[in-house]
Amino acid sequence: MRNQKHSDPLFAMPKERRVMPYVILLVILLVFTGLFIYNMLLNSHVTVDTARITINALPAKLENFRICVISDLDGRFFGPNQEYLYDAVTMHECNVICVTGDICDDTGSPRALIRLIGRLDPETTVFFIPGDEDPNPLRSEPHADKDARAPYITDLINAGAVFLDVPTAVTVGDATVWFCPENIYSMDIESSESTARKRLNELLQEPWSEQNEAWISATEYQLDRYERIREAQRHMTPADIHIAVTHAPLSETSIRELHDSYAHGQSVYISGISLIIAGHQNAGGWRMPGGGAIWVPDSFTVKTSGFFPSDNGLKGLQNVLGISQYITSGLGTSCVYPAPMNMFRLFNQPAISVLTLTRKLTD
């Protein structure tokens, strides 16, 4: 038995060689543990991306007008009482905060954003739009009150935010910036209003029910919205600046269509769009350390999808026919990605963006 034991190749090895595989395994485990901890720390803090946006017709009063862009919060908290997010948002003095959707947590609650708003100066202007992962902003199911808006919408309004479902003006001296939900630029208001009125008349002729009352409330809200859009249009002037706010970025084809509609006189707006603000794509979700996105789905509005795409159209600034579109890297993840990519960001620190408008040429 003693001779057999000593003839075993493992025991015949020097002691240093016998422990080497365990040392290598330990090193690998330590490296992966270190990367895991680093990524967790990266995901718990918020960075600030900055960009200067050139707008040739920018009024002098709007030089250095700043917009803070927040997207894809997904109900997340960054630090106790949103401390890290608050620090990032207040790092630069901004005129307006725009929240471009995917606000709520899995229960449909906007409490994470409400907590942030509660820490801001009450005079701070905060616009918000819903994202594809938020509940429908209008309620079609029966409800006790007559407010057609979803509870999270009214909760945010009560907290001091502005639901951007119609063009809303921000003035600086005699200069005006209109923040507008992107979908109204391609909306045929007359046709939409006619359809809504016809629908309302049909509903009013039907027997009463809780469901019918909910549909009536939603339709009446839409009719009121069309009138508020018209009222905004009556106050627009050629010198005003238009900023379109959207959750998902527009494709180059969509931007070209908006440009052509304005150029051919088909747009109902006096001025064309100067800037589009978007989120949704989370800079690709999973990125290589110090590099680009690993993979993005075909549904994203980027020139190249699949593995190792360009960041053009995925994050940052792009320009199509003189219209700038800025896509913020965002704070969360997207359900568009398959598991586990939709569960956490990899080497992709959550970010907000601060955009500074200028008439000066920028790189």
DODO-216505 format. One record per residue (C-alpha): residue number from 1; x, y, z. Coordinates in nm, 2 decimals. Example, Ala and Ser with C-alpha at 12.3 -4.5 7.8 and 13.67 -1.06 7.14 Angstrom:
<pts>
nr = 1&x = 1.23&y = -0.45&z = 0.78
nr = 2&x = 1.37&y = -0.11&z = 0.71
</pts>
This chain:
<pts>
nr = 1&x = 0.00&y = 0.00&z = 0.00
nr = 2&x = 0.28&y = 0.23&z = 0.09
nr = 3&x = 0.45&y = 0.18&z = -0.25
nr = 4&x = 0.11&y = 0.24&z = -0.43
nr = 5&x = 0.05&y = 0.56&z = -0.25
nr = 6&x = 0.40&y = 0.70&z = -0.34
nr = 7&x = 0.35&y = 0.59&z = -0.70
nr = 8&x = 0.04&y = 0.81&z = -0.74
nr = 9&x = 0.14&y = 1.10&z = -0.98
nr = 10&x = -0.03&y = 1.36&z = -0.76
nr = 11&x = 0.18&y = 1.26&z = -0.45
nr = 12&x = 0.48&y = 1.23&z = -0.67
nr = 13&x = 0.46&y = 1.60&z = -0.75
nr = 14&x = 0.65&y = 1.86&z = -0.54
nr = 15&x = 0.43&y = 2.02&z = -0.28
nr = 16&x = 0.44&y = 2.36&z = -0.46
nr = 17&x = 0.30&y = 2.21&z = -0.78
nr = 18&x = 0.02&y = 2.03&z = -0.59
nr = 19&x = -0.11&y = 2.36&z = -0.44
nr = 20&x = -0.08&y = 2.56&z = -0.76
nr = 21&x = -0.43&y = 2.48&z = -0.90
nr = 22&x = -0.59&y = 2.59&z = -0.57
nr = 23&x = -0.39&y = 2.91&z = -0.58
nr = 24&x = -0.51&y = 2.98&z = -0.94
nr = 25&x = -0.87&y = 2.91&z = -0.84
nr = 26&x = -0.84&y = 3.14&z = -0.54
nr = 27&x = -0.70&y = 3.42&z = -0.76
nr = 28&x = -0.98&y = 3.38&z = -1.01
nr = 29&x = -1.24&y = 3.39&z = -0.73
nr = 30&x = -1.08&y = 3.70&z = -0.58
nr = 31&x = -1.08&y = 3.87&z = -0.92
nr = 32&x = -1.45&y = 3.79&z = -0.98
nr = 33&x = -1.54&y = 3.90&z = -0.62
nr = 34&x = -1.35&y = 4.22&z = -0.67
nr = 35&x = -1.52&y = 4.29&z = -1.00
nr = 36&x = -1.86&y = 4.21&z = -0.84
nr = 37&x = -1.80&y = 4.45&z = -0.55
nr = 38&x = -1.67&y = 4.72&z = -0.79
nr = 39&x = -1.98&y = 4.69&z = -1.01
nr = 40&x = -2.21&y = 4.70&z = -0.71
nr = 41&x = -2.04&y = 5.02&z = -0.59
nr = 42&x = -2.05&y = 5.16&z = -0.95
nr = 43&x = -2.43&y = 5.09&z = -0.96
nr = 44&x = -2.50&y = 5.26&z = -0.63
nr = 45&x = -2.36&y = 5.60&z = -0.72
nr = 46&x = -2.46&y = 5.85&z = -0.99
nr = 47&x = -2.23&y = 6.02&z = -1.23
nr = 48&x = -2.31&y = 6.34&z = -1.43
nr = 49&x = -2.25&y = 6.35&z = -1.81
nr = 50&x = -2.23&y = 6.71&z = -1.95
nr = 51&x = -2.27&y = 6.84&z = -2.30
nr = 52&x = -2.29&y = 7.18&z = -2.48
nr = 53&x = -2.56&y = 7.19&z = -2.74
nr = 54&x = -2.53&y = 7.45&z = -3.02
nr = 55&x = -2.85&y = 7.61&z = -3.13
nr = 56&x = -2.79&y = 7.87&z = -3.40
nr = 57&x = -3.11&y = 8.08&z = -3.34
nr = 58&x = -3.07&y = 8.07&z = -2.96
nr = 59&x = -3.18&y = 8.41&z = -2.81
nr = 60&x = -2.91&y = 8.58&z = -2.61
nr = 61&x = -3.11&y = 8.54&z = -2.29
nr = 62&x = -3.10&y = 8.17&z = -2.32
nr = 63&x = -2.72&y = 8.15&z = -2.35
nr = 64&x = -2.60&y = 7.88&z = -2.10
nr = 65&x = -2.96&y = 7.77&z = -2.03
nr = 66&x = -2.92&y = 7.44&z = -1.85
nr = 67&x = -3.14&y = 7.13&z = -1.86
nr = 68&x = -3.09&y = 6.83&z = -1.62
nr = 69&x = -3.21&y = 6.51&z = -1.78
nr = 70&x = -3.31&y = 6.21&z = -1.57
nr = 71&x = -3.43&y = 5.89&z = -1.73
nr = 72&x = -3.50&y = 5.52&z = -1.63
nr = 73&x = -3.51&y = 5.57&z = -1.26
nr = 74&x = -3.73&y = 5.26&z = -1.23
nr = 75&x = -3.82&y = 5.34&z = -0.87
nr = 76&x = -3.45&y = 5.30&z = -0.75
nr = 77&x = -3.30&y = 5.48&z = -0.46
nr = 78&x = -2.94&y = 5.60&z = -0.47
nr = 79&x = -2.82&y = 5.64&z = -0.11
nr = 80&x = -3.02&y = 5.72&z = 0.20
nr = 81&x = -3.31&y = 5.96&z = 0.11
nr = 82&x = -3.18&y = 5.98&z = -0.25
nr = 83&x = -2.86&y = 6.15&z = -0.13
nr = 84&x = -2.64&y = 6.04&z = -0.42
nr = 85&x = -2.90&y = 6.13&z = -0.69
nr = 86&x = -2.97&y = 6.46&z = -0.52
nr = 87&x = -2.60&y = 6.55&z = -0.51
nr = 88&x = -2.57&y = 6.47&z = -0.88
nr = 89&x = -2.88&y = 6.67&z = -0.98
nr = 90&x = -2.77&y = 6.98&z = -0.78
nr = 91&x = -2.41&y = 6.96&z = -0.88
nr = 92&x = -2.49&y = 7.21&z = -1.16
nr = 93&x = -2.73&y = 7.50&z = -1.14
nr = 94&x = -3.00&y = 7.40&z = -1.39
nr = 95&x = -3.30&y = 7.60&z = -1.52
nr = 96&x = -3.52&y = 7.29&z = -1.57
nr = 97&x = -3.52&y = 6.92&z = -1.48
nr = 98&x = -3.67&y = 6.68&z = -1.74
nr = 99&x = -3.76&y = 6.33&z = -1.64
nr = 100&x = -3.79&y = 6.12&z = -1.96
nr = 101&x = -3.99&y = 5.82&z = -1.84
nr = 102&x = -3.96&y = 5.48&z = -1.67
nr = 103&x = -4.02&y = 5.65&z = -1.34
nr = 104&x = -4.21&y = 5.39&z = -1.13
nr = 105&x = -4.11&y = 5.08&z = -0.94
nr = 106&x = -4.26&y = 4.74&z = -1.00
nr = 107&x = -4.57&y = 4.83&z = -0.80
nr = 108&x = -4.64&y = 5.14&z = -1.02
nr = 109&x = -4.53&y = 5.38&z = -0.74
nr = 110&x = -4.33&y = 5.70&z = -0.82
nr = 111&x = -4.21&y = 5.73&z = -0.46
nr = 112&x = -3.84&y = 5.73&z = -0.56
nr = 113&x = -3.88&y = 6.04&z = -0.78
nr = 114&x = -4.12&y = 6.20&z = -0.52
nr = 115&x = -3.84&y = 6.16&z = -0.26
nr = 116&x = -3.60&y = 6.35&z = -0.49
nr = 117&x = -3.85&y = 6.62&z = -0.56
nr = 118&x = -3.91&y = 6.67&z = -0.19
nr = 119&x = -3.54&y = 6.75&z = -0.14
nr = 120&x = -3.53&y = 7.01&z = -0.42
nr = 121&x = -3.60&y = 7.38&z = -0.40
nr = 122&x = -3.98&y = 7.42&z = -0.43
nr = 123&x = -3.92&y = 7.67&z = -0.71
nr = 124&x = -3.74&y = 7.40&z = -0.92
nr = 125&x = -3.92&y = 7.32&z = -1.25
nr = 126&x = -3.95&y = 6.95&z = -1.30
nr = 127&x = -4.11&y = 6.82&z = -1.61
nr = 128&x = -4.19&y = 6.45&z = -1.66
nr = 129&x = -4.33&y = 6.21&z = -1.92
nr = 130&x = -4.42&y = 5.84&z = -1.88
nr = 131&x = -4.20&y = 5.56&z = -2.02
nr = 132&x = -4.28&y = 5.23&z = -2.18
nr = 133&x = -4.24&y = 5.05&z = -1.84
nr = 134&x = -4.47&y = 5.30&z = -1.65
nr = 135&x = -4.84&y = 5.24&z = -1.62
nr = 136&x = -5.07&y = 5.40&z = -1.88
nr = 137&x = -5.10&y = 5.77&z = -1.78
nr = 138&x = -5.48&y = 5.76&z = -1.84
nr = 139&x = -5.71&y = 5.52&z = -1.66
nr = 140&x = -5.95&y = 5.32&z = -1.87
nr = 141&x = -6.07&y = 5.10&z = -1.58
nr = 142&x = -6.34&y = 5.20&z = -1.34
nr = 143&x = -6.23&y = 5.42&z = -1.05
nr = 144&x = -6.39&y = 5.61&z = -0.77
nr = 145&x = -6.30&y = 5.97&z = -0.86
nr = 146&x = -6.34&y = 6.15&z = -1.19
nr = 147&x = -5.97&y = 6.21&z = -1.25
nr = 148&x = -5.88&y = 6.03&z = -1.57
nr = 149&x = -5.51&y = 6.04&z = -1.49
nr = 150&x = -5.33&y = 5.74&z = -1.33
nr = 151&x = -5.26&y = 5.77&z = -0.96
nr = 152&x = -4.88&y = 5.80&z = -1.01
nr = 153&x = -4.94&y = 6.10&z = -1.24
nr = 154&x = -5.15&y = 6.28&z = -0.98
nr = 155&x = -4.90&y = 6.19&z = -0.71
nr = 156&x = -4.62&y = 6.35&z = -0.90
nr = 157&x = -4.83&y = 6.66&z = -0.98
nr = 158&x = -4.91&y = 6.69&z = -0.61
nr = 159&x = -4.54&y = 6.66&z = -0.53
nr = 160&x = -4.48&y = 6.97&z = -0.75
nr = 161&x = -4.38&y = 6.82&z = -1.09
nr = 162&x = -4.54&y = 6.91&z = -1.42
nr = 163&x = -4.70&y = 6.64&z = -1.64
nr = 164&x = -4.57&y = 6.73&z = -1.99
nr = 165&x = -4.87&y = 6.62&z = -2.20
nr = 166&x = -4.89&y = 6.96&z = -2.38
nr = 167&x = -4.63&y = 7.22&z = -2.48
nr = 168&x = -4.52&y = 7.41&z = -2.17
nr = 169&x = -4.32&y = 7.74&z = -2.18
nr = 170&x = -4.02&y = 7.84&z = -1.97
nr = 171&x = -3.93&y = 8.21&z = -2.00
nr = 172&x = -3.61&y = 8.38&z = -1.93
nr = 173&x = -3.65&y = 8.75&z = -1.97
nr = 174&x = -3.81&y = 8.80&z = -2.31
nr = 175&x = -3.70&y = 8.46&z = -2.44
nr = 176&x = -3.91&y = 8.14&z = -2.44
nr = 177&x = -3.83&y = 7.77&z = -2.45
nr = 178&x = -4.12&y = 7.53&z = -2.52
nr = 179&x = -4.08&y = 7.19&z = -2.37
nr = 180&x = -4.31&y = 6.96&z = -2.57
nr = 181&x = -4.40&y = 6.59&z = -2.57
nr = 182&x = -4.25&y = 6.46&z = -2.89
nr = 183&x = -4.56&y = 6.28&z = -3.02
nr = 184&x = -4.76&y = 6.61&z = -3.07
nr = 185&x = -4.53&y = 6.71&z = -3.35
nr = 186&x = -4.67&y = 6.44&z = -3.57
nr = 187&x = -5.02&y = 6.47&z = -3.44
nr = 188&x = -5.32&y = 6.57&z = -3.65
nr = 189&x = -5.51&y = 6.75&z = -3.38
nr = 190&x = -5.82&y = 6.82&z = -3.59
nr = 191&x = -5.86&y = 6.45&z = -3.69
nr = 192&x = -5.78&y = 6.33&z = -3.34
nr = 193&x = -6.03&y = 6.57&z = -3.19
nr = 194&x = -6.30&y = 6.47&z = -3.43
nr = 195&x = -6.25&y = 6.10&z = -3.35
nr = 196&x = -6.26&y = 6.17&z = -2.98
nr = 197&x = -6.58&y = 6.38&z = -3.01
nr = 198&x = -6.75&y = 6.10&z = -3.21
nr = 199&x = -6.64&y = 5.85&z = -2.95
nr = 200&x = -6.77&y = 6.07&z = -2.66
nr = 201&x = -7.11&y = 6.10&z = -2.83
nr = 202&x = -7.13&y = 5.72&z = -2.87
nr = 203&x = -7.04&y = 5.67&z = -2.50
nr = 204&x = -7.30&y = 5.92&z = -2.38
nr = 205&x = -7.57&y = 5.73&z = -2.56
nr = 206&x = -7.48&y = 5.40&z = -2.40
nr = 207&x = -7.64&y = 5.28&z = -2.07
nr = 208&x = -7.45&y = 5.40&z = -1.76
nr = 209&x = -7.19&y = 5.17&z = -1.61
nr = 210&x = -6.88&y = 5.22&z = -1.41
nr = 211&x = -6.67&y = 5.11&z = -1.71
nr = 212&x = -6.85&y = 5.35&z = -1.94
nr = 213&x = -6.80&y = 5.64&z = -1.70
nr = 214&x = -6.42&y = 5.56&z = -1.69
nr = 215&x = -6.41&y = 5.57&z = -2.07
nr = 216&x = -6.60&y = 5.90&z = -2.08
nr = 217&x = -6.36&y = 6.05&z = -1.83
nr = 218&x = -6.06&y = 5.95&z = -2.04
nr = 219&x = -6.21&y = 6.08&z = -2.36
nr = 220&x = -6.30&y = 6.41&z = -2.20
nr = 221&x = -5.95&y = 6.45&z = -2.08
nr = 222&x = -5.82&y = 6.40&z = -2.43
nr = 223&x = -6.05&y = 6.66&z = -2.57
nr = 224&x = -5.93&y = 6.90&z = -2.30
nr = 225&x = -5.57&y = 6.82&z = -2.39
nr = 226&x = -5.63&y = 6.91&z = -2.76
nr = 227&x = -5.76&y = 7.24&z = -2.65
nr = 228&x = -5.47&y = 7.31&z = -2.43
nr = 229&x = -5.23&y = 7.22&z = -2.71
nr = 230&x = -5.41&y = 7.48&z = -2.93
nr = 231&x = -5.39&y = 7.74&z = -2.65
nr = 232&x = -5.01&y = 7.68&z = -2.63
nr = 233&x = -4.98&y = 7.72&z = -3.01
nr = 234&x = -5.15&y = 8.06&z = -3.00
nr = 235&x = -4.87&y = 8.19&z = -2.78
nr = 236&x = -4.58&y = 8.06&z = -2.98
nr = 237&x = -4.36&y = 8.30&z = -3.18
nr = 238&x = -4.09&y = 8.24&z = -3.45
nr = 239&x = -3.82&y = 8.33&z = -3.20
nr = 240&x = -3.91&y = 8.06&z = -2.95
nr = 241&x = -3.70&y = 7.75&z = -2.90
nr = 242&x = -3.87&y = 7.41&z = -2.92
nr = 243&x = -3.73&y = 7.11&z = -2.72
nr = 244&x = -3.91&y = 6.78&z = -2.78
nr = 245&x = -3.91&y = 6.53&z = -2.49
nr = 246&x = -3.94&y = 6.16&z = -2.56
nr = 247&x = -3.87&y = 5.84&z = -2.38
nr = 248&x = -3.74&y = 5.63&z = -2.66
nr = 249&x = -3.50&y = 5.81&z = -2.90
nr = 250&x = -3.62&y = 5.89&z = -3.25
nr = 251&x = -3.47&y = 5.70&z = -3.54
nr = 252&x = -3.29&y = 5.90&z = -3.81
nr = 253&x = -3.59&y = 5.83&z = -4.04
nr = 254&x = -3.83&y = 5.98&z = -3.78
nr = 255&x = -3.62&y = 6.28&z = -3.74
nr = 256&x = -3.60&y = 6.33&z = -4.11
nr = 257&x = -3.98&y = 6.31&z = -4.13
nr = 258&x = -4.02&y = 6.58&z = -3.87
nr = 259&x = -3.77&y = 6.80&z = -4.05
nr = 260&x = -3.94&y = 6.75&z = -4.38
nr = 261&x = -4.29&y = 6.82&z = -4.23
nr = 262&x = -4.16&y = 7.15&z = -4.10
nr = 263&x = -3.97&y = 7.24&z = -4.41
nr = 264&x = -4.27&y = 7.18&z = -4.64
nr = 265&x = -4.50&y = 7.39&z = -4.42
nr = 266&x = -4.70&y = 7.09&z = -4.29
nr = 267&x = -4.61&y = 7.14&z = -3.93
nr = 268&x = -4.86&y = 7.33&z = -3.71
nr = 269&x = -4.57&y = 7.48&z = -3.51
nr = 270&x = -4.42&y = 7.81&z = -3.59
nr = 271&x = -4.07&y = 7.69&z = -3.52
nr = 272&x = -3.90&y = 7.36&z = -3.59
nr = 273&x = -3.75&y = 7.14&z = -3.32
nr = 274&x = -3.41&y = 7.25&z = -3.20
nr = 275&x = -3.33&y = 6.96&z = -2.96
nr = 276&x = -3.47&y = 6.62&z = -2.88
nr = 277&x = -3.41&y = 6.48&z = -2.53
nr = 278&x = -3.44&y = 6.10&z = -2.48
nr = 279&x = -3.35&y = 5.81&z = -2.26
nr = 280&x = -3.47&y = 5.45&z = -2.27
nr = 281&x = -3.15&y = 5.27&z = -2.40
nr = 282&x = -2.94&y = 5.28&z = -2.08
nr = 283&x = -2.62&y = 5.31&z = -2.28
nr = 284&x = -2.65&y = 4.95&z = -2.37
nr = 285&x = -2.70&y = 4.82&z = -2.02
nr = 286&x = -2.39&y = 4.59&z = -2.02
nr = 287&x = -2.07&y = 4.76&z = -2.13
nr = 288&x = -1.70&y = 4.65&z = -2.16
nr = 289&x = -1.47&y = 4.81&z = -1.90
nr = 290&x = -1.37&y = 5.14&z = -2.05
nr = 291&x = -1.54&y = 5.05&z = -2.38
nr = 292&x = -1.87&y = 5.04&z = -2.55
nr = 293&x = -2.19&y = 4.83&z = -2.53
nr = 294&x = -2.16&y = 4.46&z = -2.55
nr = 295&x = -2.50&y = 4.40&z = -2.72
nr = 296&x = -2.82&y = 4.59&z = -2.80
nr = 297&x = -3.15&y = 4.45&z = -2.95
nr = 298&x = -3.27&y = 4.53&z = -3.30
nr = 299&x = -3.56&y = 4.73&z = -3.16
nr = 300&x = -3.32&y = 5.01&z = -3.05
nr = 301&x = -3.29&y = 5.31&z = -3.28
nr = 302&x = -2.92&y = 5.28&z = -3.35
nr = 303&x = -2.74&y = 5.24&z = -3.68
nr = 304&x = -2.60&y = 4.91&z = -3.58
nr = 305&x = -2.74&y = 4.66&z = -3.34
nr = 306&x = -2.63&y = 4.32&z = -3.22
nr = 307&x = -2.28&y = 4.28&z = -3.06
nr = 308&x = -2.04&y = 4.57&z = -3.00
nr = 309&x = -2.25&y = 4.84&z = -3.17
nr = 310&x = -2.14&y = 5.20&z = -3.21
nr = 311&x = -2.26&y = 5.45&z = -2.94
nr = 312&x = -2.40&y = 5.67&z = -3.22
nr = 313&x = -2.77&y = 5.67&z = -3.15
nr = 314&x = -2.73&y = 5.47&z = -2.83
nr = 315&x = -2.60&y = 5.75&z = -2.60
nr = 316&x = -2.48&y = 6.10&z = -2.62
nr = 317&x = -2.53&y = 6.36&z = -2.89
nr = 318&x = -2.62&y = 6.30&z = -3.26
nr = 319&x = -2.72&y = 6.54&z = -3.53
nr = 320&x = -2.96&y = 6.48&z = -3.82
nr = 321&x = -3.04&y = 6.75&z = -4.07
nr = 322&x = -2.95&y = 7.02&z = -3.81
nr = 323&x = -3.17&y = 6.87&z = -3.54
nr = 324&x = -2.98&y = 6.76&z = -3.23
nr = 325&x = -3.08&y = 6.46&z = -3.03
nr = 326&x = -2.93&y = 6.39&z = -2.69
nr = 327&x = -2.97&y = 6.04&z = -2.54
nr = 328&x = -2.89&y = 6.02&z = -2.17
nr = 329&x = -2.73&y = 5.71&z = -2.04
nr = 330&x = -3.00&y = 5.67&z = -1.77
nr = 331&x = -3.01&y = 5.53&z = -1.42
nr = 332&x = -3.16&y = 5.18&z = -1.45
nr = 333&x = -3.21&y = 4.89&z = -1.69
nr = 334&x = -3.46&y = 4.81&z = -1.96
nr = 335&x = -3.71&y = 4.52&z = -2.00
nr = 336&x = -3.61&y = 4.51&z = -2.37
nr = 337&x = -3.29&y = 4.33&z = -2.28
nr = 338&x = -3.31&y = 3.95&z = -2.20
nr = 339&x = -3.23&y = 3.82&z = -1.86
nr = 340&x = -2.99&y = 3.87&z = -1.69
nr = 341&x = -2.91&y = 4.19&z = -1.88
nr = 342&x = -3.24&y = 4.34&z = -1.76
nr = 343&x = -3.15&y = 4.29&z = -1.40
nr = 344&x = -2.84&y = 4.51&z = -1.35
nr = 345&x = -2.60&y = 4.73&z = -1.53
nr = 346&x = -2.25&y = 4.60&z = -1.60
nr = 347&x = -1.95&y = 4.84&z = -1.60
nr = 348&x = -2.21&y = 5.11&z = -1.68
nr = 349&x = -2.24&y = 5.37&z = -1.40
nr = 350&x = -2.59&y = 5.52&z = -1.37
nr = 351&x = -2.59&y = 5.87&z = -1.50
nr = 352&x = -2.79&y = 6.19&z = -1.54
nr = 353&x = -2.71&y = 6.45&z = -1.80
nr = 354&x = -2.67&y = 6.83&z = -1.78
nr = 355&x = -2.71&y = 7.00&z = -2.12
nr = 356&x = -2.61&y = 7.36&z = -2.17
nr = 357&x = -2.76&y = 7.55&z = -2.46
nr = 358&x = -2.53&y = 7.79&z = -2.65
nr = 359&x = -2.50&y = 7.98&z = -2.98
nr = 360&x = -2.13&y = 7.91&z = -2.99
nr = 361&x = -1.99&y = 7.63&z = -3.20
nr = 362&x = -1.89&y = 7.32&z = -3.00
nr = 363&x = -1.68&y = 7.02&z = -3.07
</pts>
